Amino acid sequence: MSSYVADVPTGIPFDPQIRRFFEEFYAVSDSPTEHERYANHFTPDATVIMASNKFQGTSDILQMRKFMWERVATRLHRPEKIFPFGMSSDESMLYGTVDYVFKDGNEATTEWAAHAHFRKTEQGLKMDFYQVYLDTGAQSAAK
């Protein structure tokens, strides 16, 4: 399993709490049984957009999360770079790759980018908006 450590631009003040958040988030994202823990990274009213699909709130996010594992045996995110909007900002952009092994034995790797917006809550940092940009054709071709 990867350590999920991403680079951040040098010389830009960056809240280390965001880096830790993403390290845990992608580790949980790559675990096929951590549905509730995955959803707990979002506020109850969060919006998640994966490619062209939009999900709103905890119930939708849980459904999306379970659906994401229906055909996938393993996935491994490699968040390579985080681009924060500054020390006091509540937004970041990310870039990385993800490796898939599908239940039928096929494999695929695809690049992705994401936009994340955070809200500080009593339970800690959570995303209230998360949009992932990726080429779904790469996944479909491997299935």
C-alpha positions as CSV (number, residue, x, y, z in Angstrom):
1,M,0.0,0.0,0.0
2,S,1.2,3.5,-0.8
3,S,2.0,6.0,1.8
4,Y,-0.3,8.5,0.0
5,V,2.2,11.4,0.3
6,A,1.8,14.1,-2.2
7,D,4.1,17.0,-3.1
8,V,3.0,20.6,-2.6
9,P,4.6,23.6,-4.3
10,T,7.6,25.0,-2.5
11,G,7.3,28.6,-1.2
12,I,3.5,28.5,-0.8
13,P,2.2,28.5,2.7
14,F,0.2,25.3,3.1
15,D,-1.9,24.0,6.0
16,P,-0.4,20.6,6.9
17,Q,-3.9,19.5,8.2
18,I,-5.0,19.4,4.5
19,R,-2.1,17.2,3.5
20,R,-2.9,14.8,6.4
21,F,-6.5,14.8,5.4
22,F,-5.8,13.7,1.8
23,E,-3.3,11.1,3.0
24,E,-6.0,9.4,5.1
25,F,-8.8,10.1,2.6
26,Y,-7.1,8.2,-0.3
27,A,-6.0,5.3,2.0
28,V,-9.6,4.9,3.0
29,S,-10.8,5.4,-0.6
30,D,-8.7,2.4,-1.6
31,S,-10.1,0.1,1.0
32,P,-13.2,-1.8,-0.3
33,T,-14.9,-2.1,3.0
34,E,-14.6,1.4,4.5
35,H,-17.8,2.9,3.1
36,E,-18.9,4.7,6.3
37,R,-15.4,6.0,7.0
38,Y,-15.1,7.3,3.5
39,A,-18.4,9.1,3.8
40,N,-17.3,10.6,7.1
41,H,-14.7,12.7,5.2
42,F,-17.6,14.8,3.9
43,T,-20.1,17.2,5.5
44,P,-23.7,15.9,5.7
45,D,-24.7,18.3,2.9
46,A,-21.6,17.8,0.7
47,T,-21.7,17.7,-3.1
48,V,-19.5,15.1,-4.8
49,I,-19.1,15.1,-8.6
50,M,-17.4,12.1,-10.2
51,A,-16.9,12.6,-13.9
52,S,-20.4,13.5,-15.0
53,N,-22.3,12.1,-12.0
54,K,-23.4,14.4,-9.1
55,F,-24.1,13.2,-5.6
56,Q,-25.6,15.3,-2.8
57,G,-25.5,14.4,0.9
58,T,-24.4,11.4,2.9
59,S,-26.9,9.0,1.6
60,D,-26.0,9.7,-2.1
61,I,-22.3,9.6,-1.3
62,L,-22.6,6.2,0.4
63,Q,-24.5,4.8,-2.6
64,M,-21.8,6.2,-4.9
65,R,-19.1,4.7,-2.8
66,K,-20.6,1.2,-2.8
67,F,-21.3,1.4,-6.6
68,M,-17.6,2.4,-7.1
69,W,-16.6,-1.0,-5.8
70,E,-19.1,-3.2,-7.7
71,R,-16.7,-4.1,-10.5
72,V,-13.4,-3.2,-8.9
73,A,-11.3,-5.7,-6.9
74,T,-8.6,-3.2,-5.9
75,R,-7.7,0.4,-6.6
76,L,-4.6,2.4,-5.7
77,H,-4.6,6.2,-5.8
78,R,-1.4,8.0,-6.2
79,P,-2.1,11.6,-5.3
80,E,1.1,13.1,-6.8
81,K,0.6,16.9,-6.3
82,I,-1.6,19.1,-4.1
83,F,-2.0,22.7,-5.2
84,P,-3.3,24.7,-2.2
85,F,-4.8,28.2,-2.6
86,G,-2.7,29.4,0.4
87,M,-2.3,28.9,4.1
88,S,-5.7,30.3,5.1
89,S,-7.6,28.9,2.1
90,D,-10.2,26.2,2.3
91,E,-9.6,25.0,-1.3
92,S,-7.1,22.8,-3.0
93,M,-6.6,21.2,-6.5
94,L,-4.9,17.8,-6.8
95,Y,-3.4,15.7,-9.5
96,G,-2.6,12.0,-9.5
97,T,-3.1,8.6,-11.0
98,V,-5.2,5.6,-10.0
99,D,-4.6,1.9,-10.7
100,Y,-7.5,-0.4,-11.0
101,V,-7.8,-4.2,-10.9
102,F,-11.3,-5.2,-11.9
103,K,-13.0,-8.3,-10.7
104,D,-12.9,-9.8,-14.2
105,G,-9.0,-9.6,-14.0
106,N,-8.6,-6.6,-16.3
107,E,-6.4,-3.7,-15.2
108,A,-6.3,0.0,-16.0
109,T,-4.4,3.1,-14.9
110,T,-5.9,6.6,-15.4
111,E,-4.9,10.2,-14.5
112,W,-7.3,12.3,-12.5
113,A,-7.5,15.8,-11.1
114,A,-9.8,17.0,-8.3
115,H,-11.1,20.2,-6.8
116,A,-11.8,20.1,-3.0
117,H,-13.4,22.6,-0.7
118,F,-13.2,22.2,3.0
119,R,-15.2,23.2,6.0
120,K,-13.9,23.0,9.6
121,T,-16.3,21.1,11.8
122,E,-16.4,20.0,15.4
123,Q,-15.2,16.6,14.1
124,G,-12.3,18.1,12.2
125,L,-11.7,19.0,8.6
126,K,-14.3,17.7,6.1
127,M,-15.0,18.3,2.4
128,D,-18.3,20.1,1.5
129,F,-17.4,19.9,-2.2
130,Y,-15.3,17.4,-4.1
131,Q,-15.2,17.2,-7.9
132,V,-13.1,14.6,-9.7
133,Y,-12.0,15.0,-13.3
134,L,-11.1,11.7,-15.0
135,D,-11.3,9.9,-18.3
136,T,-14.0,7.3,-17.7
137,G,-13.2,5.8,-21.2
138,A,-9.9,4.4,-19.8
139,Q,-11.9,2.4,-17.2
140,S,-14.5,1.3,-19.7
141,A,-11.9,0.1,-22.2
142,A,-10.4,-2.2,-19.6
143,K,-13.7,-3.8,-18.5
